């Protein structure tokens, strides 16, 4: 197996292991957070060239949700927040 084929197989296996990841808009993510009683939100602040962006991930009702936003989303204090070095979501 070539190196490229092995890398592709590893990526496919990682996607299968992570399960379904639902990508939603930032306003929908924020609305979902407002309905959560408790939970964990992962936040990553990044920069591409000179443009800042934020990525978020959380689980809700058995699904993993992800969003990317140009503005920081307010996380309710009842939810735990972790700042991540990176969030990777399959495209």
Secondary structure, DSSP 8 states (H G I E B T S, - for coil): --HHHHHHHHHHHHHHHH--EEE--HHHHHHHHHH-SS-EEEEEEEEETTEEEEEEEEEETTEEEEEEESS-----TTSEEEE-S------
